[in-house]
Amino acid sequence: MPTYYVEGKTLQSDEKNLRQKEILEMAGYSPEAYYLVSESGTEYRQPDDQVPIAEGEKFSVKPHREIIGGDVIHYEVNGERQRTNISPVALKIILMNAGREAGVDPNDLQNYRLENIATGDRYNDPDELVPVREGDKFVAIYTGSTPVA
């Protein structure tokens, strides 16, 4: 029976995989308000995500940040000011809105990842939802191949 840890709390399971929801609930967290991050940085954001359980695995818990139609949220991408009144926002929308002013090629969005400078959260999938809150600063990083001169 492997022992694993969620925010320092010791838990055990006979299963090799558990749903994200089960892990959060066993650790005393609401799956509606929080998501799970493995020690390697893998994020499990959906309640039905299958999470592999290994002996000694350590997980951290982070809050979901959802705002719909509220106040305007100001944030930056590569130093360029952006704003939205919805959070989370699809990665491709953030990159498209940042555009060339932020050094992002709108015709090549699938080759960028976004990183939140404060939290270290990384977003790679263009359809992934990115939580955005007031004052967040993001770096858009090109991950495609670069031409050789």
RODO-2510 file (C-alpha; in nm, 4 decimals, decimal comma):
residues 149
     n   res          X          Y          Z
     1     m     0,0000     0,0000     0,0000
     2     p     0,1872     0,3097    -0,1225
     3     t     0,2107     0,6145     0,1015
     4     y     0,1818     0,9550    -0,0654
     5     y     0,1561     1,3133     0,0570
     6     v    -0,0766     1,6034    -0,0179
     7     e     0,0503     1,9338     0,1245
     8     g     0,2382     1,7304     0,3872
     9     k    -0,0632     1,5199     0,4872
    10     t     0,0147     1,1462     0,4785
    11     l    -0,2295     0,9327     0,2784
    12     q    -0,2320     0,5718     0,1580
    13     s    -0,4059     0,3823    -0,1212
    14     d    -0,4345     0,0286    -0,2506
    15     e    -0,4971     0,1691    -0,5983
    16     k    -0,2265     0,2498    -0,8549
    17     n    -0,4368     0,5384    -0,9925
    18     l    -0,6889     0,7641    -0,8220
    19     r    -0,9123     1,0371    -0,9560
    20     q    -0,7992     1,3907    -0,8767
    21     k    -1,1289     1,4451    -0,6933
    22     e    -1,0687     1,1471    -0,4623
    23     i    -0,7209     1,2636    -0,3647
    24     l    -0,8321     1,6190    -0,2903
    25     e    -1,1316     1,5034    -0,0855
    26     m    -0,9193     1,2572     0,1170
    27     a    -0,6777     1,5422     0,1914
    28     g    -0,9645     1,7704     0,2978
    29     y    -0,9792     1,9977    -0,0089
    30     s    -1,2731     2,0840    -0,2321
    31     p    -1,2182     1,9639    -0,5925
    32     e    -1,4349     2,2548    -0,7079
    33     a    -1,2017     2,5098    -0,5482
    34     y    -0,8597     2,3407    -0,5858
    35     y    -0,6488     2,1380    -0,8252
    36     l    -0,3569     1,9022    -0,7725
    37     v     0,0080     1,9376    -0,8835
    38     s     0,2573     1,6502    -0,8697
    39     e     0,6141     1,6891    -0,7538
    40     s     0,7250     1,6716    -1,1197
    41     g     0,4954     1,9642    -1,2060
    42     t     0,2130     1,7724    -1,3745
    43     e    -0,1166     1,9500    -1,3127
    44     y    -0,4389     1,7607    -1,2559
    45     r    -0,7110     2,0234    -1,3021
    46     q    -1,0199     1,8119    -1,3715
    47     p    -1,1975     1,6027    -1,1027
    48     d    -1,1890     1,2879    -1,3204
    49     d    -0,8187     1,3186    -1,4163
    50     q    -0,6420     0,9899    -1,3388
    51     v    -0,3472     1,0463    -1,1054
    52     p    -0,0785     0,7760    -1,0774
    53     i     0,0097     0,6993    -0,7148
    54     a     0,3707     0,6079    -0,6357
    55     e     0,5389     0,5434    -0,3028
    56     g     0,6528     0,8730    -0,1494
    57     e     0,4856     1,0901    -0,4186
    58     k     0,4292     1,4468    -0,3024
    59     f     0,1477     1,6679    -0,4289
    60     s     0,0724     2,0329    -0,3760
    61     v    -0,2706     2,1926    -0,3957
    62     k    -0,3454     2,5185    -0,5768
    63     p    -0,6692     2,7172    -0,5931
    64     h    -0,8730     2,7477    -0,9111
    65     r    -0,9288     3,1115    -0,9938
    66     e    -1,2528     3,1684    -1,1780
    67     i    -1,4026     3,5066    -1,2533
    68     i    -1,6731     3,5581    -1,5128
    69     g    -1,7988     3,9009    -1,6142
    70     g    -1,6586     4,0732    -1,3087
    71     d    -1,4207     4,3637    -1,2801
    72     v    -1,1516     4,4104    -1,5404
    73     i    -0,8376     4,2072    -1,4666
    74     h    -0,5068     4,3662    -1,5701
    75     y    -0,2135     4,1382    -1,6487
    76     e     0,0970     4,1306    -1,8683
    77     v     0,2381     3,9023    -2,1354
    78     n     0,6079     3,9618    -2,2092
    79     g     0,5734     4,3055    -2,0500
    80     e     0,2783     4,4091    -2,2679
    81     r    -0,0327     4,5136    -2,0751
    82     q    -0,3447     4,3056    -2,1314
    83     r    -0,6895     4,2965    -1,9758
    84     t    -0,9873     4,0640    -1,9463
    85     n    -1,3013     4,0324    -1,7398
    86     i    -1,3087     3,6516    -1,7615
    87     s    -1,0879     3,3957    -1,5881
    88     p    -0,9781     3,1347    -1,6758
    89     v    -0,8949     3,2157    -2,0399
    90     a    -0,7831     2,9691    -2,3094
    91     l    -0,4089     2,9884    -2,3726
    92     k    -0,4605     3,0512    -2,7462
    93     i    -0,6805     3,3549    -2,6664
    94     i    -0,4187     3,5017    -2,4322
    95     l    -0,1459     3,4528    -2,6940
    96     m    -0,3611     3,5885    -2,9777
    97     n    -0,4538     3,8988    -2,7774
    98     a    -0,0907     3,9581    -2,6781
    99     g     0,0091     3,9328    -3,0436
   100     r     0,3158     4,0715    -3,2137
   101     e     0,3522     4,3553    -2,9601
   102     a     0,4430     4,0856    -2,7070
   103     g     0,6597     3,8943    -2,9552
   104     v     0,3953     3,6287    -3,0288
   105     d     0,3290     3,5202    -3,3862
   106     p    -0,0517     3,4825    -3,4112
   107     n    -0,0050     3,2347    -3,6988
   108     d     0,2066     2,9981    -3,4870
   109     l     0,0248     2,9826    -3,1503
   110     q     0,0691     2,6044    -3,1097
   111     n     0,4456     2,6597    -3,0684
   112     y     0,4247     2,8750    -2,7554
   113     r     0,3894     2,8000    -2,3898
   114     l     0,2925     3,0472    -2,1214
   115     e     0,4488     3,0699    -1,7785
   116     n     0,3187     3,2659    -1,4807
   117     i     0,6235     3,4412    -1,3339
   118     a     0,4861     3,4524    -0,9766
   119     t     0,3504     3,0979    -0,9465
   120     g     0,5705     2,9125    -1,1963
   121     d     0,2595     2,7523    -1,3496
   122     r     0,3137     2,6491    -1,7117
   123     y     0,0549     2,6148    -1,9842
   124     n     0,1371     2,4280    -2,3057
   125     d    -0,1868     2,3224    -2,4745
   126     p    -0,3498     2,6013    -2,6834
   127     d    -0,6931     2,4926    -2,5522
   128     e    -0,5802     2,4823    -2,1878
   129     l    -0,7554     2,7229    -1,9539
   130     v    -0,5243     2,9688    -1,7805
   131     p    -0,6381     3,1269    -1,4531
   132     v    -0,5694     3,5016    -1,4657
   133     r    -0,5817     3,7369    -1,1707
   134     e    -0,5086     4,1035    -1,1190
   135     g    -0,1406     4,1856    -1,1692
   136     d    -0,0342     3,8474    -1,3084
   137     k     0,2779     3,8580    -1,5241
   138     f     0,3272     3,5933    -1,7881
   139     v     0,6130     3,5049    -2,0208
   140     a     0,5241     3,3594    -2,3611
   141     i     0,8048     3,1274    -2,4669
   142     y     0,8488     3,0025    -2,8231
   143     t     0,8962     2,6239    -2,8253
   144     g     0,9110     2,5590    -3,2003
   145     s     1,2248     2,5076    -3,4016
   146     t     1,4203     2,8158    -3,4968
   147     p     1,5686     2,8607    -3,8442
   148     v     1,9435     2,8368    -3,8883
   149     a     2,1117     3,1063    -4,0946
***
